[in-house]
Amino acid sequence: MLEMNLHEISAPEQGQPLNIRTHLRMLILVTLLPAGLFGTTSAFHAAAKEREVMETGMRELATALMNAIETEIQDSIDSLEMLGRSAALANDDLKAFRTDTGRALAVRNETWINVLLYDTTAQQKMNMMQPAQAELRRSRDSQSVIEAALRQRPVLGHIRNSFVSDRRVFSLRVPVVRAGKTAYVLSAVIDADAIARIIDQQPIPDSWLVTVIDQYDRYVVRRPSPEKETSFVDNSLMNVVSSTSHGWEKGRLADGTPIYRAHQRSSIGDWVASVAVPQHVLNHNLYGLWVLSA
């Protein structure tokens, strides 16, 4: 339309002089056209910069969340390792060790639900939620107990529903090593709400979605909480986090909503923190400019 108007006003009939009104129209167009083009270009640059800033913010949030989660887990590892150095346990005095464990459990009662002691075959030797003389069974997640014993380093069990309550929990296995050999595996059952509290303390925009998943592709925490809970992550998220330790990429939610996602993998237990933003939120400034310039 702009091109047509310029043509109309710049091609008067032969011999007809330009009147004052035509001169003014041409002057306004010549003056405003460069300013308009400059303004549109500047707006596009500003929107692109805003998108870059948001991408950086998403990456930094994913990293900050994972750092905070690792700190929380490392605190529990340190506490279990200290408990594992108990003189009572060194003497295989499980009665006295039960007293030591009770004190440790009381200190960590906001996050720990239970503490168990296993041998290297994942057979329970002590369970703080069972009487001292109770008959104890083998771990239902024997794989993670045996892995901690063989690898001689802390291992996280999978997220699950508690056997004694409706809470979501996970187990932290820490080996007790003597003279280079694993003697026992200590295990704390940790409330997943401890991880949820870390997320809830962050100033996260309402339109952003935060997810923490375990190494078995199970949801640990999701914010905002979904109306219908599911245990396993969707294929879009699974494919991304299984291929890289960190990144920023396009993807889709389980309902098909297009998103941008930043993620960060933990060095402890292979957990992943993901921060997602719907694409329409991130691109709203660009969309507005496209409409105005169409």
LUMSEPA-515134 format. One record per atom (N, C-alpha, C): residue in three letters; x, y, z. Coordinates in steps of 0.2 Angstrom, whole numbers, padded with zeros to 4 digits, always signed. Example, Ala and Ser with C-alpha at 12.3 -4.5 7.8 and 13.67 -1.06 7.14 Angstrom:
BEGIN
ala+0066-0028+0039ala+0062-0022+0039ala+0066-0016+0039ser+0064-0011+0035ser+0068-0005+0036ser+0064+0000+0039
// end
This chain:
BEGIN
met+0004-0006+0000met+0000+0000+0000met+0004+0006+0000leu+0010+0006+0004leu+0014+0012+0004leu+0018+0013-0002glu+0019+0008-0006glu+0022+0008-0012glu+0018+0011-0017met+0011+0009-0017met+0006+0012-0022met+0005+0019-0020asn+0005+0021-0014asn+0004+0028-0013asn+0009+0033-0015leu+0016+0030-0014leu+0021+0034-0017leu+0021+0035-0024his+0019+0029-0028his+0019+0030-0035his+0013+0035-0037glu+0008+0035-0033glu+0002+0039-0035glu+0004+0046-0035ile+0008+0048-0029ile+0010+0055-0028ile+0016+0057-0031ser+0020+0053-0034ser+0026+0054-0037ser+0025+0054-0045ala+0020+0053-0047ala+0019+0053-0055ala+0013+0057-0057pro+0013+0064-0056pro+0008+0068-0058pro+0007+0068-0065glu+0002+0071-0068glu+0001+0071-0075glu+0006+0076-0078gln+0008+0075-0084gln+0013+0080-0087gln+0011+0087-0087gly+0015+0092-0084gly+0013+0099-0085gly+0009+0101-0079gln+0007+0096-0074gln+0004+0099-0068gln+0009+0100-0062pro+0009+0106-0059pro+0014+0107-0054pro+0011+0103-0048leu+0016+0101-0043leu+0014+0098-0037leu+0011+0104-0032asn+0005+0102-0029asn+0002+0107-0025asn+0005+0107-0018ile+0003+0111-0014ile+0006+0111-0007ile+0005+0105-0003arg-0002+0103-0004arg-0004+0097+0000arg+0001+0091-0002thr+0002+0090-0009thr+0006+0084-0011thr+0013+0085-0008his+0016+0091-0008his+0022+0092-0006his+0023+0090+0002leu+0018+0092+0006leu+0018+0090+0013leu+0017+0082+0013arg+0013+0079+0009arg+0013+0072+0010arg+0019+0068+0008met+0023+0071+0003met+0029+0068+0002met+0034+0069+0007leu+0034+0075+0010leu+0039+0077+0015leu+0038+0072+0021ile+0031+0071+0023ile+0030+0067+0029ile+0032+0060+0028leu+0031+0057+0022leu+0033+0050+0020leu+0040+0050+0020val+0044+0055+0017val+0051+0054+0017val+0054+0055+0024thr+0051+0059+0028thr+0053+0059+0035thr+0052+0053+0039leu+0046+0051+0039leu+0044+0045+0043leu+0046+0038+0041leu+0047+0037+0035leu+0048+0031+0032leu+0055+0028+0035pro+0060+0032+0035pro+0067+0029+0038pro+0066+0028+0046ala+0062+0033+0049ala+0061+0032+0056ala+0057+0026+0058gly+0052+0025+0053gly+0048+0019+0055gly+0052+0012+0054leu+0056+0012+0048leu+0060+0006+0047leu+0065+0005+0053phe+0068+0011+0055phe+0073+0011+0061phe+0070+0008+0067gly+0063+0011+0068gly+0060+0009+0074gly+0058+0001+0074thr+0056-0001+0068thr+0054-0008+0068thr+0060-0013+0069thr+0066-0011+0066thr+0072-0014+0066thr+0075-0015+0074ser+0074-0009+0077ser+0076-0008+0084ser+0072-0013+0088ala+0065-0013+0087ala+0061-0017+0091ala+0062-0024+0090phe+0064-0026+0084phe+0066-0033+0083phe+0072-0035+0086his+0077-0031+0086his+0083-0032+0090his+0082-0032+0098ala+0077-0028+0100ala+0075-0028+0107ala+0072-0035+0109ala+0067-0037+0105ala+0064-0043+0106ala+0069-0049+0106ala+0073-0049+0101ala+0078-0054+0101ala+0083-0054+0107lys+0084-0048+0109lys+0089-0048+0115lys+0085-0051+0121glu+0078-0049+0122glu+0074-0051+0127glu+0074-0059+0127arg+0073-0062+0121arg+0073-0069+0121arg+0080-0072+0123glu+0085-0069+0121glu+0092-0071+0123glu+0093-0071+0131val+0090-0065+0134val+0090-0065+0141val+0086-0070+0144met+0080-0071+0142met+0076-0077+0144met+0079-0084+0144glu+0083-0085+0138glu+0086-0091+0137glu+0092-0092+0143thr+0095-0087+0144thr+0101-0087+0149thr+0098-0088+0156gly+0092-0084+0157gly+0089-0085+0164gly+0086-0092+0165met+0084-0095+0159met+0081-0102+0160met+0087-0107+0161arg+0093-0106+0158arg+0099-0110+0159arg+0101-0109+0166glu+0102-0103+0168glu+0104-0102+0175glu+0100-0105+0180leu+0093-0104+0179leu+0088-0107+0184leu+0089-0115+0185ala+0090-0118+0179ala+0091-0125+0179ala+0097-0127+0183thr+0102-0123+0182thr+0109-0125+0185thr+0108-0123+0192ala+0105-0118+0194ala+0104-0116+0201ala+0100-0121+0205leu+0095-0123+0202leu+0090-0128+0205leu+0094-0135+0206met+0098-0137+0201met+0102-0143+0202met+0107-0142+0207asn+0111-0136+0208asn+0116-0135+0213asn+0113-0136+0220ala+0107-0133+0221ala+0103-0133+0227ala+0101-0140+0229ile+0099-0144+0224ile+0097-0151+0225ile+0103-0155+0227glu+0108-0154+0224glu+0115-0157+0225glu+0117-0156+0232thr+0116-0150+0234thr+0118-0148+0241thr+0114-0151+0246glu+0108-0151+0245glu+0103-0155+0250glu+0105-0162+0250ile+0106-0166+0245ile+0108-0173+0245ile+0115-0174+0248gln+0119-0169+0246gln+0126-0170+0249gln+0126-0169+0257asp+0122-0165+0259asp+0121-0164+0267asp+0119-0171+0270ser+0114-0175+0266ser+0112-0181+0269ser+0118-0186+0268ile+0122-0186+0263ile+0127-0190+0262ile+0132-0189+0268asp+0134-0183+0269asp+0139-0182+0274asp+0136-0184+0281ser+0130-0184+0282ser+0127-0186+0289ser+0127-0194+0289leu+0125-0197+0284leu+0126-0204+0284leu+0133-0207+0284glu+0138-0203+0281glu+0145-0205+0282glu+0147-0204+0289met+0145-0199+0292met+0147-0198+0299met+0144-0203+0303leu+0138-0205+0302leu+0134-0211+0306leu+0138-0217+0305gly+0140-0218+0299gly+0144-0224+0297gly+0150-0225+0301arg+0153-0220+0303arg+0159-0220+0307arg+0158-0221+0314ser+0152-0223+0316ser+0150-0224+0323ser+0155-0229+0326ala+0157-0228+0332ala+0161-0234+0336ala+0157-0240+0337ala+0150-0239+0338ala+0146-0245+0339ala+0145-0249+0333leu+0145-0246+0327leu+0144-0250+0321leu+0151-0253+0319ala+0157-0249+0321ala+0163-0252+0320ala+0164-0259+0324asn+0161-0259+0330asn+0161-0265+0334asn+0155-0270+0332asp+0151-0268+0327asp+0145-0272+0325asp+0140-0273+0331asp+0140-0268+0335asp+0135-0268+0341asp+0129-0264+0338leu+0124-0268+0335leu+0119-0265+0332leu+0114-0262+0337lys+0114-0264+0343lys+0109-0262+0348lys+0111-0254+0350ala+0118-0254+0351ala+0120-0247+0352ala+0120-0242+0346phe+0121-0245+0340phe+0121-0241+0334phe+0114-0239+0333arg+0109-0243+0335arg+0102-0241+0334arg+0101-0234+0338thr+0104-0233+0344thr+0103-0227+0348thr+0106-0221+0344asp+0112-0223+0342asp+0116-0217+0338asp+0112-0215+0332thr+0109-0220+0328thr+0104-0219+0322thr+0098-0215+0324gly+0095-0216+0330gly+0089-0213+0332gly+0091-0205+0333arg+0097-0204+0336arg+0099-0197+0337arg+0100-0193+0330ala+0103-0197+0325ala+0104-0194+0319ala+0097-0193+0315leu+0093-0197+0316leu+0086-0197+0313leu+0082-0191+0316ala+0083-0190+0322ala+0080-0184+0326ala+0082-0177+0323val+0089-0177+0322val+0092-0171+0319val+0089-0169+0312arg+0088-0175+0308arg+0086-0174+0301arg+0079-0175+0300asn+0075-0174+0305asn+0068-0176+0305asn+0063-0173+0300glu+0066-0167+0297glu+0062-0163+0292glu+0063-0166+0285thr+0068-0170+0284thr+0069-0173+0277thr+0069-0181+0278trp+0072-0184+0283trp+0073-0191+0283trp+0066-0194+0286ile+0064-0199+0283ile+0058-0203+0286ile+0060-0209+0290asn+0066-0212+0287asn+0068-0218+0290asn+0075-0219+0289val+0079-0223+0293val+0086-0225+0292val+0086-0233+0292leu+0089-0236+0287leu+0090-0243+0287leu+0097-0245+0287leu+0099-0251+0289leu+0106-0254+0288leu+0105-0260+0284tyr+0109-0261+0279tyr+0109-0267+0275tyr+0116-0270+0275asp+0116-0277+0274asp+0122-0280+0272asp+0124-0279+0265thr+0129-0282+0262thr+0131-0281+0255thr+0126-0285+0250thr+0122-0289+0253thr+0117-0293+0249thr+0110-0290+0249ala+0110-0284+0252ala+0103-0280+0252ala+0099-0283+0257gln+0101-0287+0262gln+0097-0289+0268gln+0097-0284+0273gln+0091-0282+0276gln+0091-0278+0281gln+0094-0280+0287lys+0098-0276+0291lys+0101-0278+0297lys+0098-0274+0303met+0095-0268+0301met+0092-0263+0305met+0087-0259+0302asn+0081-0258+0305asn+0076-0254+0302asn+0073-0250+0307met+0074-0243+0307met+0071-0239+0313met+0064-0238+0313met+0060-0241+0308met+0053-0241+0309met+0050-0248+0311gln+0055-0252+0312gln+0053-0259+0315gln+0056-0260+0322pro+0053-0264+0326pro+0056-0265+0332pro+0063-0269+0332ala+0067-0268+0337ala+0074-0271+0336ala+0074-0278+0335gln+0069-0282+0338gln+0069-0289+0337gln+0065-0292+0331ala+0062-0287+0327ala+0058-0289+0321ala+0062-0293+0316glu+0058-0297+0313glu+0061-0301+0307glu+0061-0296+0301leu+0067-0295+0298leu+0068-0290+0293leu+0069-0294+0286arg+0067-0291+0281arg+0067-0294+0274arg+0073-0290+0270arg+0073-0293+0264arg+0078-0290+0259arg+0075-0284+0256ser+0079-0279+0254ser+0077-0273+0251ser+0073-0274+0245arg+0067-0270+0244arg+0063-0271+0238arg+0067-0268+0232asp+0072-0264+0233asp+0076-0261+0228asp+0083-0263+0229ser+0084-0269+0229ser+0091-0272+0231ser+0096-0270+0226gln+0094-0268+0220gln+0099-0266+0215gln+0103-0260+0217ser+0100-0255+0219ser+0103-0249+0221ser+0108-0250+0228val+0105-0255+0232val+0109-0256+0238val+0116-0260+0236ile+0115-0265+0232ile+0121-0269+0229ile+0126-0264+0225glu+0123-0260+0221glu+0127-0255+0217glu+0131-0251+0222ala+0128-0248+0227ala+0132-0244+0232ala+0138-0248+0235ala+0136-0255+0237ala+0141-0259+0240ala+0147-0260+0235leu+0145-0262+0229leu+0150-0264+0224leu+0155-0258+0222arg+0151-0252+0221arg+0155-0246+0218arg+0158-0242+0224gln+0156-0243+0230gln+0158-0240+0236gln+0158-0232+0235arg+0152-0230+0233arg+0150-0223+0233arg+0142-0223+0233pro+0140-0217+0235pro+0133-0216+0236pro+0129-0217+0230val+0123-0220+0231val+0118-0221+0225val+0111-0219+0228leu+0108-0216+0223leu+0101-0214+0224leu+0096-0220+0221gly+0091-0222+0225gly+0086-0226+0223gly+0081-0222+0219his+0076-0226+0216his+0071-0223+0212his+0066-0219+0217ile+0063-0214+0214ile+0057-0211+0217ile+0051-0216+0217arg+0048-0216+0223arg+0042-0221+0224arg+0037-0218+0229asn+0032-0221+0230asn+0027-0220+0235asn+0029-0223+0241ser+0029-0220+0247ser+0031-0223+0253ser+0026-0229+0255phe+0030-0234+0258phe+0026-0240+0260phe+0022-0239+0266val+0023-0234+0270val+0019-0233+0276val+0015-0226+0276ser+0015-0223+0271ser+0012-0216+0270ser+0010-0215+0263asp+0007-0209+0262asp+0005-0207+0255asp+0010-0202+0252arg+0016-0202+0255arg+0021-0197+0253arg+0026-0200+0248arg+0028-0196+0243arg+0033-0198+0238arg+0040-0198+0242val+0044-0203+0241val+0051-0204+0244val+0056-0207+0239phe+0062-0206+0241phe+0068-0209+0238phe+0073-0211+0243ser+0077-0216+0241ser+0082-0219+0246ser+0089-0216+0244leu+0093-0215+0249leu+0100-0213+0248leu+0104-0218+0251arg+0108-0222+0247arg+0112-0227+0249arg+0119-0225+0250val+0122-0226+0256val+0129-0224+0257val+0133-0230+0260pro+0138-0232+0257pro+0142-0238+0259pro+0146-0237+0265val+0147-0242+0269val+0152-0241+0275val+0157-0246+0273val+0163-0243+0272val+0169-0246+0270val+0174-0247+0275arg+0177-0253+0276arg+0182-0254+0281arg+0188-0258+0277ala+0194-0255+0278ala+0200-0258+0275ala+0199-0260+0268gly+0195-0255+0264gly+0194-0256+0257gly+0189-0261+0255lys+0185-0263+0260lys+0179-0268+0258lys+0173-0265+0261thr+0167-0266+0258thr+0161-0264+0260thr+0158-0268+0266ala+0157-0265+0271ala+0154-0270+0277ala+0147-0269+0277tyr+0144-0263+0276tyr+0137-0262+0277tyr+0135-0257+0271val+0129-0256+0271val+0126-0250+0267val+0121-0247+0271leu+0122-0240+0273leu+0117-0236+0276leu+0112-0233+0271ser+0106-0233+0273ser+0101-0230+0269ser+0096-0225+0272ala+0095-0219+0270ala+0090-0214+0272ala+0085-0214+0267val+0079-0215+0270val+0073-0214+0266val+0071-0206+0266ile+0071-0203+0261ile+0070-0195+0261ile+0064-0193+0258asp+0060-0189+0261asp+0054-0186+0258asp+0055-0182+0252ala+0052-0183+0247ala+0053-0179+0241ala+0051-0172+0242asp+0047-0171+0247asp+0045-0164+0248asp+0051-0159+0250ala+0056-0162+0252ala+0063-0159+0253ala+0065-0156+0247ile+0064-0159+0241ile+0066-0156+0234ile+0061-0151+0232ala+0055-0153+0233ala+0049-0148+0231ala+0050-0141+0235arg+0052-0141+0241arg+0053-0135+0245arg+0059-0131+0242ile+0064-0134+0239ile+0069-0130+0236ile+0066-0127+0230ile+0062-0130+0226ile+0059-0127+0220ile+0055-0121+0222asp+0051-0122+0227asp+0045-0118+0229asp+0048-0111+0232gln+0055-0112+0234gln+0058-0106+0237gln+0061-0101+0232gln+0061-0103+0225gln+0063-0099+0220gln+0058-0095+0217pro+0060-0089+0215pro+0055-0084+0212pro+0054-0086+0204ile+0050-0091+0203ile+0049-0094+0196ile+0043-0090+0193pro+0043-0088+0187pro+0037-0085+0184pro+0031-0090+0183asp+0025-0088+0184asp+0020-0092+0184asp+0019-0096+0177ser+0022-0093+0172ser+0021-0097+0165ser+0026-0102+0164trp+0031-0102+0169trp+0037-0107+0168trp+0035-0114+0171leu+0038-0119+0168leu+0036-0126+0171leu+0043-0129+0173val+0043-0131+0180val+0050-0134+0182val+0048-0142+0184thr+0053-0146+0182thr+0053-0153+0183thr+0059-0156+0185val+0059-0160+0190val+0065-0164+0192val+0063-0171+0191ile+0068-0175+0188ile+0067-0182+0186ile+0073-0186+0189asp+0071-0192+0191asp+0077-0196+0193asp+0080-0200+0187gln+0085-0204+0189gln+0089-0208+0184gln+0085-0213+0180tyr+0079-0215+0183tyr+0075-0220+0180tyr+0069-0217+0176asp+0070-0210+0174asp+0065-0206+0171asp+0058-0206+0174arg+0058-0205+0181arg+0052-0205+0185arg+0052-0197+0187tyr+0046-0195+0188tyr+0045-0188+0191tyr+0047-0188+0198val+0051-0183+0200val+0052-0182+0207val+0048-0176+0210val+0048-0171+0206val+0044-0165+0207val+0042-0162+0201arg+0036-0159+0201arg+0033-0155+0195arg+0030-0149+0198arg+0032-0143+0195arg+0029-0137+0197arg+0027-0133+0190pro+0021-0131+0190pro+0015-0132+0194pro+0013-0139+0194ser+0010-0141+0200ser+0008-0148+0200ser+0003-0150+0195pro+0003-0155+0192pro-0002-0157+0187pro-0008-0160+0190glu-0014-0159+0187glu-0020-0161+0190glu-0020-0169+0190lys-0017-0172+0186lys-0017-0179+0186lys-0009-0182+0186glu-0008-0185+0191glu-0001-0187+0192glu+0001-0193+0188thr+0007-0193+0185thr+0010-0199+0181thr+0017-0200+0184ser+0019-0206+0184ser+0025-0208+0187ser+0031-0206+0182phe+0030-0208+0175phe+0036-0208+0171phe+0035-0202+0166val+0041-0199+0164val+0041-0193+0160val+0039-0194+0153asp+0037-0189+0149asp+0035-0190+0142asp+0041-0191+0138asn+0040-0194+0132asn+0045-0195+0127asn+0049-0189+0125ser+0046-0184+0124ser+0050-0178+0122ser+0055-0176+0127leu+0054-0176+0134leu+0058-0174+0139leu+0063-0180+0140met+0061-0186+0139met+0066-0192+0140met+0071-0192+0135asn+0069-0190+0128asn+0074-0190+0123asn+0079-0185+0124val+0077-0179+0126val+0082-0174+0127val+0087-0175+0132val+0084-0177+0138val+0089-0178+0144val+0093-0184+0144ser+0091-0189+0140ser+0095-0195+0139ser+0101-0194+0135ser+0101-0188+0131ser+0107-0187+0126ser+0112-0182+0128thr+0110-0178+0132thr+0115-0172+0134thr+0114-0171+0142ser+0120-0168+0144ser+0120-0167+0152ser+0117-0160+0153his+0117-0156+0148his+0114-0149+0149his+0112-0146+0142gly+0108-0141+0142gly+0107-0138+0135gly+0100-0134+0135trp+0099-0131+0130trp+0093-0127+0129trp+0090-0129+0122glu+0084-0131+0121glu+0081-0133+0115glu+0074-0133+0114lys+0071-0134+0108lys+0064-0134+0107lys+0061-0141+0109gly+0055-0141+0111gly+0052-0147+0113gly+0044-0147+0113arg+0041-0152+0116arg+0034-0152+0117arg+0032-0155+0124leu+0027-0152+0127leu+0024-0155+0133leu+0020-0161+0131ala+0018-0165+0136ala+0014-0171+0134ala+0008-0170+0131asp+0005-0164+0132asp-0001-0162+0129asp+0000-0159+0122gly+0006-0159+0119gly+0008-0156+0113gly+0010-0149+0113thr+0010-0145+0118thr+0011-0138+0118thr+0019-0137+0116pro+0020-0133+0111pro+0027-0131+0110pro+0030-0127+0115ile+0037-0129+0117ile+0040-0126+0122ile+0048-0125+0120tyr+0051-0121+0124tyr+0058-0120+0124tyr+0060-0123+0131arg+0065-0127+0131arg+0067-0131+0138arg+0075-0130+0139ala+0076-0128+0145ala+0083-0129+0147ala+0084-0134+0153his+0089-0138+0152his+0090-0144+0157his+0097-0144+0160gln+0098-0147+0166gln+0104-0148+0169gln+0104-0155+0172arg+0109-0159+0171arg+0110-0165+0174arg+0114-0165+0180ser+0113-0169+0185ser+0117-0169+0192ser+0122-0174+0191ser+0128-0172+0195ser+0133-0177+0195ser+0132-0182+0201ile+0127-0181+0205ile+0125-0186+0210ile+0118-0189+0208gly+0119-0195+0206gly+0113-0199+0205gly+0110-0198+0198asp+0113-0194+0194asp+0110-0193+0187asp+0103-0190+0187trp+0101-0187+0192trp+0095-0183+0191trp+0095-0177+0186val+0090-0175+0184val+0089-0169+0179val+0084-0164+0182ala+0086-0158+0181ala+0082-0152+0182ala+0080-0149+0176ser+0074-0148+0174ser+0071-0145+0168ser+0067-0139+0169val+0068-0134+0165val+0064-0128+0165val+0061-0127+0158ala+0055-0126+0158ala+0052-0126+0151ala+0047-0119+0151val+0047-0116+0145val+0043-0110+0144val+0039-0111+0138pro+0032-0111+0138pro+0029-0111+0131pro+0031-0106+0126gln+0032-0109+0120gln+0035-0104+0115gln+0031-0098+0114his+0024-0098+0115his+0020-0092+0114his+0022-0087+0119val+0024-0089+0125val+0026-0084+0130val+0033-0081+0128leu+0038-0085+0126leu+0044-0082+0124leu+0044-0078+0118asn+0039-0079+0113asn+0039-0076+0107asn+0034-0070+0106his+0031-0068+0111his+0025-0064+0111his+0027-0057+0108asn+0033-0055+0109asn+0035-0048+0107asn+0036-0049+0099leu+0039-0054+0097leu+0040-0055+0090leu+0034-0056+0086tyr+0029-0059+0089tyr+0023-0060+0086tyr+0019-0053+0085gly+0020-0049+0090gly+0017-0043+0089gly+0020-0039+0084leu+0026-0039+0083leu+0030-0035+0078leu+0028-0038+0071trp+0027-0044+0070trp+0025-0047+0064trp+0019-0045+0062val+0014-0044+0066val+0007-0042+0065val+0007-0035+0063leu+0011-0030+0066leu+0012-0023+0065leu+0015-0022+0058ser+0020-0026+0056ser+0023-0025+0050ser+0020-0029+0044ala+0015-0033+0045ala+0012-0036+0040ala+0008-0032+0035
// end
